[in-house]
Amino acid sequence: MLAAAASPLAACSADPDFYTLVPWPGAAQAGGPAVVEVRTPSVAVSLDRERIVSSEGDYRLRTAGGDAWSEALPGMLGHVLTTDLQQRLPGSVVFAQNDAVATTALAVVELTVTRASRDAGGRAVLAGSLAVHWLGHDGGASDVLALSLPVGGSATGDLVAALSRLLGQVADRAAAHLRAMGAVVPSE
């Protein structure tokens, strides 16, 4: 009798499989501001959880069973986006908000994520908004994000890989905006 009661508890205590977003390579081109800060992204409360949101649709949000993020989603998104931008902007110093750096940013990248999951058709979706601007000055650019692409399979790792690629596309847009701003802060 005791073994039967302990069995369901043992099933609940199994360690989850942990997943992480990874940097996605892009075109490296110089020309952006000398120092760029990537602010910690704002993430919808429905996504900001330990368990990975695997799909959204039909008024339901589903999580990926025993699969969890390896760290808090906002910090992970910020650090991966920072790494993506470091690769895309040679000659610029790019750092994540709250990193220990001894310099002041000239430009800022801000990301809001409202969706990061599979849609009803099984495609990976990354939605939200992106803003790039000079620190303390008017100007810059913003985009509404509604990115999607096919997922290579049904496993959680396939979804995470697709979301990593989509975050790379966000970095491509941010890098293009930063290059368009140029290297010099506008005079007042």
C-alpha positions in Angstrom: 0.0 0.0 0.0 2.8 2.4 0.9 4.6 1.7 -2.5 1.5 2.6 -4.4 1.1 5.9 -2.6 4.7 6.8 -3.2 4.7 6.1 -6.9 2.6 9.1 -8.0 4.9 11.4 -5.9 8.0 10.0 -7.5 6.5 10.8 -10.9 5.9 14.4 -9.9 9.4 14.9 -8.6 11.2 14.0 -11.9 13.7 16.6 -13.0 12.6 18.5 -16.0 14.6 18.8 -19.2 16.1 22.3 -19.4 16.3 24.3 -22.6 18.0 27.5 -23.6 17.8 29.8 -26.6 21.1 30.1 -28.5 22.6 32.8 -30.6 21.9 32.6 -34.3 24.5 33.9 -36.8 23.8 36.8 -39.1 25.6 39.2 -41.4 28.3 41.1 -39.7 28.5 44.8 -40.8 30.1 47.7 -39.1 28.6 51.2 -38.8 26.4 51.3 -35.7 26.7 53.4 -32.6 30.0 52.8 -30.6 28.2 51.6 -27.5 24.8 49.9 -27.4 22.8 48.6 -24.4 20.2 45.9 -24.8 17.6 46.4 -22.2 16.1 43.4 -20.4 13.2 42.5 -22.6 9.6 42.8 -21.3 7.9 39.5 -21.6 4.1 38.8 -21.3 3.2 37.3 -18.0 1.7 34.3 -19.7 5.2 33.4 -21.1 7.2 34.4 -18.1 7.2 31.0 -16.3 9.5 28.1 -15.7 7.7 25.7 -18.0 8.0 26.4 -21.8 4.8 27.6 -23.4 4.5 25.1 -26.3 1.4 26.4 -28.0 -1.3 29.0 -27.9 -4.7 28.8 -29.6 -8.4 28.1 -29.2 -8.3 30.2 -26.0 -5.8 27.8 -24.4 -2.2 28.1 -23.5 -0.3 24.8 -23.2 3.1 24.2 -21.6 5.6 21.6 -22.6 5.1 18.9 -20.0 8.4 18.3 -18.2 10.3 20.9 -20.2 11.5 24.1 -18.6 13.7 27.1 -19.5 17.2 27.0 -18.1 16.8 30.5 -16.7 14.2 33.3 -16.5 13.0 34.0 -20.0 13.5 37.9 -20.0 17.2 37.6 -19.0 17.8 34.8 -21.4 16.2 36.7 -24.3 18.3 39.8 -23.4 21.6 37.9 -23.3 21.0 36.0 -26.5 19.9 39.1 -28.3 23.1 40.8 -27.0 25.3 38.0 -28.3 23.5 38.1 -31.7 24.1 41.9 -31.9 27.7 41.6 -30.9 28.3 39.3 -33.8 26.3 41.5 -36.2 27.9 44.9 -35.2 31.7 44.5 -35.2 33.3 47.7 -33.9 30.4 48.4 -31.5 30.4 47.5 -27.8 27.1 45.8 -27.2 26.1 44.8 -23.6 23.1 43.6 -21.8 21.4 45.8 -19.1 22.7 45.1 -15.6 25.9 43.6 -17.0 29.1 44.8 -15.2 30.5 47.2 -17.8 32.6 50.4 -17.4 31.0 52.4 -20.1 27.8 54.4 -20.8 25.5 53.4 -23.7 24.9 55.8 -26.6 22.0 53.8 -28.0 19.4 51.4 -26.6 17.6 48.3 -27.9 14.3 47.5 -26.3 12.2 44.4 -27.0 8.8 43.4 -25.8 7.7 39.8 -26.4 4.0 39.0 -26.3 4.1 35.6 -27.9 6.8 32.9 -28.3 5.3 29.5 -29.0 3.7 27.4 -31.8 0.5 28.6 -33.5 -2.5 26.4 -34.4 -0.7 25.5 -37.7 2.4 24.3 -35.9 4.6 27.3 -36.9 6.9 29.0 -34.4 5.7 32.5 -33.7 7.6 35.4 -32.1 5.5 38.5 -31.7 5.9 41.8 -29.9 7.7 45.0 -30.6 11.2 46.3 -31.1 12.5 49.8 -30.5 16.0 51.2 -31.2 16.9 54.7 -30.2 19.6 57.1 -29.0 19.9 57.3 -25.2 18.4 60.7 -24.2 17.6 61.9 -27.7 14.7 61.7 -30.1 14.8 59.6 -33.1 15.3 55.9 -33.8 13.1 53.3 -35.1 10.5 50.8 -34.0 8.9 47.7 -35.4 5.8 45.6 -34.6 7.0 42.0 -34.7 4.9 39.2 -36.1 7.6 36.7 -37.1 7.0 33.0 -37.8 8.6 30.0 -39.5 8.1 26.3 -39.7 9.3 24.1 -36.9 11.5 21.2 -37.9 9.6 18.7 -35.7 7.3 18.2 -32.8 9.8 18.1 -29.9 10.4 21.0 -27.5 14.0 21.3 -28.8 12.7 21.9 -32.3 10.5 24.8 -31.0 13.4 26.3 -29.1 15.7 26.1 -32.2 13.0 27.9 -34.2 12.6 30.5 -31.6 16.4 31.0 -31.6 16.3 31.6 -35.3 13.4 34.1 -34.9 15.3 36.0 -32.2 18.2 36.1 -34.8 15.8 37.8 -37.2 15.0 40.3 -34.5 18.7 41.0 -34.1 19.0 41.5 -37.9 16.3 44.2 -37.7 17.8 45.8 -34.7 21.3 45.8 -36.3 19.9 47.4 -39.5 18.2 50.1 -37.5 21.4 50.8 -35.5 23.5 51.0 -38.7 20.9 53.4 -40.1 21.3 55.6 -37.0 25.0 55.8 -37.7 27.9 56.1 -35.3 27.5 59.7 -34.2 24.9 60.9 -31.6 22.8 63.6 -33.2 23.5 67.1 -31.9 20.7 69.0 -30.2 
